[in-house]
Amino acid sequence: MGDAFIRHIELLGYEKRFFPSQHYVYMFLVKWNDLTEKVVYRRFTEIYEFHKALKEMFPIESGDINTENRIIPHLPAPKWFDGQRSTENRQGTLAEYCYALVNLPHKISRCLHVVNFFKVRHDDMNPVTDSQIKKPEVFLLPKDSKKNPTGKRFQRAAGGCLSSSEGCWWFCQLKNKRGWVPAAYLEPLDGPDESEEQEPNYAGEAYVVQKSYTAVEEDELTLKEGDAIEVIHKLLDGWWVVRKDETTGYYPSMYLQKAGEVNTSVKSELRNRGAPPRRSTIRNVKSIHRQGRKKISQETYRRNSKKYIQNQRNARGNSQNKANVIIEKNEPEDNKPKAQPAVPPRPSKDLILNRCTESTWRKIL
């Protein structure tokens, strides 16, 4: 068998470790040419030093000689203080970097520098820990990691089972088990609210309904397949707030598709799938937090949505009025007759005799 090389590198997430002091390490699943798969852990400072050394080994491909020849991917330098937020936010860039790295020419992607860096180390198999200090916390990338490369730490809030499904489900780990859990059955350990949830966007994003749904709760919407709607608030439990005309309500995000995107397999996959559970409708929910989760009422959504729409109409009306005023002011100027150029007076006889040549004044006089 030839020399070992890496077929694929997948970023799984990161760990928050507390020994010898609090720090963060990224988890990578490394797939080798002999079909073995190994999980390795690396600090970002290590990854960046590896990146700098790789650039020095290949100055042409790193763009040091001519920037137009660069094929080695970029990687931002570590911050002077790397906390959990920067560790989370960097995951998307790091996943793209690993993908680009293994797809470089073989002289780079299969060089000893790359191979040795991702080989399993002793501390990958047996991390140094202290039994007196709490165990590392694992933050796995969610399934849709390209759009939302942020791992989260959650605790079960109601009874549920591990399963494999699409939409409204998150990939989780419990000890040595991994699987998909309904997002509505989970809540953050750090607090009742989702720290990464977006704010409402009353401008709205255009979506198309891929599967009809009849409202069960008062704050939900009944929509039919093919309806064009606008999403104004994307919530992490899989139920989004949508707007149809001037009416708002919750709707399962898994039944929606962004306007303009074509995916014929989505409808067939959704035929036999029911709507996911909602946090507010799960029975016997026991939260670990004393304070309840903040929630925006549908009345607030509707009021703010109508206010936004009205402001947009007023803005369009004002801009149209200004355009009309400008046209009216310009019209009188356009209708005025254009001034004719003045005709200069005929030069006098003395002026012709003094300034013209003899041949000229003989012809004129």
C-alpha positions as CSV (number, residue, x, y, z in Angstrom):
1,M,0.0,0.0,0.0
2,G,1.2,3.5,-0.8
3,D,1.7,6.5,1.6
4,A,-1.2,7.5,3.7
5,F,-3.3,10.5,2.7
6,I,-6.5,12.1,3.8
7,R,-9.7,11.7,1.8
8,H,-11.9,14.0,3.8
9,I,-12.0,16.2,6.8
10,E,-15.3,17.1,8.5
11,L,-15.7,19.6,11.3
12,L,-17.9,18.0,14.0
13,G,-18.0,20.9,16.5
14,Y,-15.9,21.9,19.4
15,E,-15.3,21.1,23.1
16,K,-15.1,23.4,26.0
17,R,-12.5,22.1,28.3
18,F,-11.5,23.1,31.9
19,F,-8.1,21.5,32.4
20,P,-5.5,22.8,33.0
21,S,-7.5,26.0,32.4
22,Q,-10.6,26.8,30.4
23,H,-10.0,26.5,26.6
24,Y,-11.7,25.3,23.4
25,V,-10.7,22.6,20.9
26,Y,-12.3,21.8,17.6
27,M,-13.3,18.2,16.8
28,F,-12.5,16.8,13.3
29,L,-13.5,13.6,11.7
30,V,-10.6,12.6,9.5
31,K,-11.2,10.0,6.8
32,W,-8.1,8.2,5.5
33,N,-7.3,6.4,2.2
34,D,-7.4,3.0,4.0
35,L,-11.1,3.8,4.8
36,T,-10.4,4.3,8.5
37,E,-12.0,7.3,10.3
38,K,-10.5,9.0,13.3
39,V,-11.6,11.9,15.5
40,V,-8.9,14.4,16.4
41,Y,-8.9,17.5,18.5
42,R,-7.0,20.7,17.7
43,R,-6.9,24.2,19.2
44,F,-7.3,27.0,16.8
45,T,-3.9,28.4,17.6
46,E,-2.4,25.1,16.5
47,I,-4.4,25.2,13.3
48,Y,-3.2,28.7,12.5
49,E,0.4,27.8,13.1
50,F,-0.1,24.8,10.7
51,H,-1.6,27.2,8.2
52,K,1.4,29.6,8.4
53,A,3.9,26.8,7.9
54,L,2.0,25.4,4.9
55,K,2.1,28.9,3.3
56,E,5.9,29.0,3.8
57,M,6.3,25.6,2.2
58,F,4.4,26.6,-0.9
59,P,5.0,30.4,-1.5
60,I,3.7,30.4,-5.0
61,E,0.4,28.6,-4.2
62,S,0.0,30.9,-1.1
63,G,0.2,34.0,-3.3
64,D,3.4,35.4,-1.6
65,I,5.0,35.9,-5.0
66,N,1.9,36.8,-7.0
67,T,-1.5,37.1,-5.4
68,E,-3.2,35.9,-8.6
69,N,-1.6,32.5,-8.2
70,R,-3.0,31.8,-4.7
71,I,-4.9,28.6,-4.2
72,I,-4.3,27.9,-0.5
73,P,-7.4,29.1,1.3
74,H,-7.4,32.0,3.7
75,L,-7.6,31.6,7.4
76,P,-8.1,34.5,9.8
77,A,-5.6,35.0,12.7
78,P,-6.6,34.1,16.2
79,K,-8.0,36.9,18.4
80,W,-6.1,38.1,21.4
81,F,-8.8,36.4,23.5
82,D,-10.7,33.5,22.0
83,G,-14.0,33.0,23.9
84,Q,-16.9,30.8,23.2
85,R,-18.6,33.2,20.8
86,S,-15.5,33.6,18.5
87,T,-15.1,29.8,18.7
88,E,-18.7,29.3,17.5
89,N,-18.6,32.0,14.8
90,R,-15.4,30.6,13.3
91,Q,-16.8,27.1,12.6
92,G,-18.2,28.0,9.1
93,T,-14.9,29.4,8.0
94,L,-13.0,26.5,9.4
95,A,-15.3,23.9,7.7
96,E,-14.8,25.6,4.4
97,Y,-11.0,25.7,5.0
98,C,-10.8,22.0,5.6
99,Y,-12.9,21.3,2.5
100,A,-10.6,23.4,0.3
101,L,-7.5,22.0,1.9
102,V,-8.1,18.3,0.9
103,N,-9.1,19.4,-2.6
104,L,-5.8,21.2,-3.3
105,P,-3.2,19.5,-5.7
106,H,-1.8,16.3,-4.2
107,K,1.6,17.9,-3.7
108,I,0.0,20.1,-1.0
109,S,-3.0,18.1,0.3
110,R,-1.0,14.9,0.6
111,C,2.3,16.4,1.9
112,L,3.7,15.1,5.2
113,H,3.0,18.5,6.9
114,V,-0.8,18.0,6.3
115,V,-0.8,14.2,7.0
116,N,1.2,14.5,10.3
117,F,-0.9,17.4,11.6
118,F,-4.2,15.4,11.3
119,K,-2.7,12.1,12.6
120,V,-4.2,10.8,15.8
121,R,-2.2,11.8,18.8
122,H,-2.1,10.3,22.3
123,D,-4.1,13.1,23.8
124,D,-6.8,12.6,21.1
125,M,-7.4,9.2,22.5
126,N,-6.9,10.0,26.1
127,P,-7.3,13.7,26.8
128,V,-5.6,15.0,30.0
129,T,-8.3,15.6,32.6
130,D,-8.7,16.1,36.3
131,S,-11.4,14.2,38.1
132,Q,-11.9,17.1,40.4
133,I,-12.8,19.5,37.6
134,K,-16.0,19.2,35.6
135,K,-15.9,17.2,32.4
136,P,-15.6,18.9,28.9
137,E,-18.8,20.2,27.3
138,V,-19.5,19.1,23.7
139,F,-21.0,21.5,21.1
140,L,-21.9,19.7,17.9
141,L,-22.7,21.4,14.6
142,P,-26.4,21.3,13.8
143,K,-27.5,19.4,10.7
144,D,-27.7,22.5,8.5
145,S,-24.2,23.6,9.4
146,K,-23.7,25.6,6.2
147,K,-26.4,28.0,7.0
148,N,-26.0,27.9,10.8
149,P,-22.5,26.7,11.9
150,T,-23.2,27.1,15.6
151,G,-23.1,24.3,18.0
152,K,-25.3,24.5,21.1
153,R,-25.5,22.8,24.5
154,F,-29.0,21.7,25.5
155,Q,-30.9,19.6,28.0
156,R,-34.1,17.6,27.4
157,A,-37.2,19.6,28.4
158,A,-39.7,16.9,27.7
159,G,-39.9,13.2,26.7
160,G,-38.7,12.4,23.2
161,C,-36.8,9.8,21.2
162,L,-33.8,9.8,19.0
163,S,-34.7,9.6,15.3
164,S,-33.5,10.6,11.8
165,S,-35.6,13.2,10.1
166,E,-35.6,16.5,8.3
167,G,-36.4,20.0,9.5
168,C,-37.1,21.1,13.1
169,W,-34.8,18.4,14.4
170,W,-31.3,18.9,15.9
171,F,-28.4,16.5,16.0
172,C,-27.4,15.9,19.6
173,Q,-25.1,13.9,21.8
174,L,-25.8,12.2,25.1
175,K,-22.7,10.6,26.5
176,N,-21.6,8.2,23.7
177,K,-24.9,8.3,21.8
178,R,-25.7,10.7,19.0
179,G,-29.0,11.2,17.1
180,W,-31.8,13.6,16.1
181,V,-34.1,15.2,18.6
182,P,-37.1,17.5,18.0
183,A,-36.0,21.1,18.6
184,A,-39.1,21.8,20.6
185,Y,-38.0,19.2,23.2
186,L,-34.8,21.1,24.0
187,E,-33.8,24.2,25.9
188,P,-30.5,25.9,26.4
189,L,-28.7,25.2,29.7
190,D,-27.4,28.7,30.0
191,G,-30.8,30.4,30.1
192,P,-34.4,30.0,28.8
193,D,-33.9,32.1,25.7
194,E,-32.2,31.1,22.5
195,S,-29.2,33.4,22.3
196,E,-28.7,32.9,18.6
197,E,-32.3,33.5,17.5
198,Q,-32.7,36.3,15.0
199,E,-34.7,39.4,15.6
200,P,-38.0,39.7,13.7
201,N,-37.6,41.0,10.1
202,Y,-40.8,42.8,9.2
203,A,-39.6,43.4,5.7
204,G,-40.1,39.7,5.2
205,E,-38.4,37.0,3.1
206,A,-40.4,35.5,0.2
207,Y,-41.3,31.8,0.6
208,V,-43.7,29.3,-1.0
209,V,-45.8,26.8,0.9
210,Q,-44.8,23.2,-0.1
211,K,-47.4,21.5,2.0
212,S,-50.8,22.6,3.3
213,Y,-51.5,22.9,7.0
214,T,-54.6,23.6,9.0
215,A,-54.2,25.7,12.1
216,V,-54.7,23.9,15.4
217,E,-53.9,26.7,17.7
218,E,-55.2,30.3,17.5
219,D,-51.8,31.8,16.8
220,E,-51.2,29.5,13.8
221,L,-52.0,30.1,10.1
222,T,-53.9,27.9,7.7
223,L,-52.2,27.9,4.3
224,K,-52.5,25.9,1.1
225,E,-49.8,24.4,-1.0
226,G,-48.5,27.0,-3.5
227,D,-49.4,30.0,-1.3
228,A,-46.8,32.8,-1.5
229,I,-46.0,34.2,2.0
230,E,-43.4,36.2,3.8
231,V,-41.3,34.9,6.8
232,I,-40.9,37.6,9.4
233,H,-39.4,35.7,12.3
234,K,-37.3,32.5,12.1
235,L,-37.4,30.6,15.4
236,L,-35.1,27.8,16.3
237,D,-37.9,25.4,17.4
238,G,-38.9,25.0,13.7
239,W,-42.1,27.1,13.8
240,W,-41.7,30.4,12.0
241,V,-43.9,33.5,12.1
242,V,-45.1,34.2,8.6
243,R,-47.3,36.8,6.9
244,K,-50.0,36.3,4.4
245,D,-51.3,39.7,3.2
246,E,-51.7,41.4,6.6
247,T,-52.3,38.3,8.7
248,T,-49.5,36.7,10.7
249,G,-49.2,33.4,12.5
250,Y,-46.9,30.4,13.2
251,Y,-46.3,27.8,10.4
252,P,-44.0,24.8,10.3
253,S,-40.7,25.8,8.6
254,M,-40.3,22.3,7.1
255,Y,-43.3,23.0,4.9
256,L,-41.8,26.1,3.4
257,Q,-39.3,26.7,0.6
258,K,-37.6,29.9,-0.4
259,A,-39.1,31.6,-3.4
260,G,-37.2,30.9,-6.6
261,E,-35.6,27.7,-5.4
262,V,-36.6,24.5,-7.2
263,N,-36.6,21.2,-5.3
264,T,-39.0,18.6,-6.7
265,S,-38.1,16.0,-4.1
266,V,-39.3,18.2,-1.2
267,K,-43.0,17.7,-1.8
268,S,-42.8,13.9,-2.1
269,E,-40.8,13.7,1.1
270,L,-43.4,15.8,3.0
271,R,-46.5,13.9,2.0
272,N,-46.5,11.5,5.0
273,R,-44.9,13.8,7.5
274,G,-46.9,15.5,10.2
275,A,-46.1,18.9,11.6
276,P,-43.4,18.9,14.4
277,P,-44.3,19.6,18.0
278,R,-44.4,23.1,19.4
279,R,-42.9,24.0,22.7
280,S,-46.1,25.7,23.9
281,T,-48.2,22.6,23.1
282,I,-46.0,19.9,24.8
283,R,-47.6,18.4,27.9
284,N,-45.7,18.0,31.2
285,V,-42.9,20.2,30.2
286,K,-40.4,20.8,33.0
287,S,-37.9,23.6,32.5
288,I,-34.7,23.8,34.5
289,H,-35.0,27.6,34.6
290,R,-37.1,29.6,37.0
291,Q,-37.7,32.4,34.5
292,G,-39.8,31.6,31.5
293,R,-38.8,32.0,27.9
294,K,-39.5,35.4,26.3
295,K,-42.2,35.2,23.7
296,I,-43.6,37.8,21.3
297,S,-47.4,37.7,21.0
298,Q,-49.1,37.4,17.6
299,E,-50.8,40.7,18.4
300,T,-47.4,42.3,18.6
301,Y,-46.3,40.7,15.4
302,R,-49.4,41.9,13.6
303,R,-49.2,45.4,15.0
304,N,-45.6,45.8,14.0
305,S,-46.1,44.2,10.7
306,K,-49.0,46.5,9.8
307,K,-47.0,49.5,11.0
308,Y,-44.0,48.5,8.7
309,I,-46.3,48.0,5.7
310,Q,-48.0,51.4,6.3
311,N,-44.6,53.1,6.6
312,Q,-43.5,51.6,3.3
313,R,-46.6,52.8,1.6
314,N,-46.2,56.3,3.0
315,A,-42.5,56.3,1.9
316,R,-43.5,55.3,-1.6
317,G,-46.3,57.9,-1.7
318,N,-43.9,60.7,-0.6
319,S,-41.3,59.7,-3.2
320,Q,-43.9,59.8,-5.9
321,N,-45.2,63.2,-4.8
322,K,-41.6,64.6,-4.8
323,A,-41.1,63.3,-8.3
324,N,-44.3,65.0,-9.5
325,V,-43.3,68.3,-8.0
326,I,-39.9,68.2,-9.7
327,I,-41.6,67.5,-13.1
328,E,-44.1,70.4,-12.6
329,K,-41.3,72.8,-11.8
330,N,-39.3,71.7,-14.8
331,E,-42.2,71.9,-17.3
332,P,-42.4,75.8,-17.5
333,E,-38.6,75.9,-18.2
334,D,-39.0,73.3,-21.0
335,N,-41.9,75.2,-22.6
336,K,-40.1,78.6,-22.8
337,P,-39.1,79.6,-26.3
338,K,-35.3,79.3,-26.8
339,A,-33.5,82.7,-27.2
340,Q,-32.1,83.4,-30.7
341,P,-28.4,84.3,-31.0
342,A,-27.7,88.1,-31.3
343,V,-26.6,89.3,-34.8
344,P,-23.5,91.4,-34.6
345,P,-23.5,94.9,-36.3
346,R,-21.9,95.4,-39.7
347,P,-18.3,96.8,-39.3
348,S,-17.9,100.5,-40.3
349,K,-16.0,101.7,-43.4
350,D,-13.1,103.1,-41.2
351,L,-12.8,99.8,-39.4
352,I,-12.6,97.8,-42.6
353,L,-9.9,100.1,-44.1
354,N,-7.8,100.0,-40.8
355,R,-8.0,96.2,-40.1
356,C,-8.5,94.4,-43.3
357,T,-6.0,93.7,-46.1
358,E,-6.1,95.7,-49.3
359,S,-7.5,92.7,-51.3
360,T,-10.4,92.3,-48.8
361,W,-11.5,96.0,-48.6
362,R,-11.3,96.3,-52.4
363,K,-13.9,93.5,-52.7
364,I,-16.2,94.9,-50.0
365,L,-16.0,98.7,-50.7
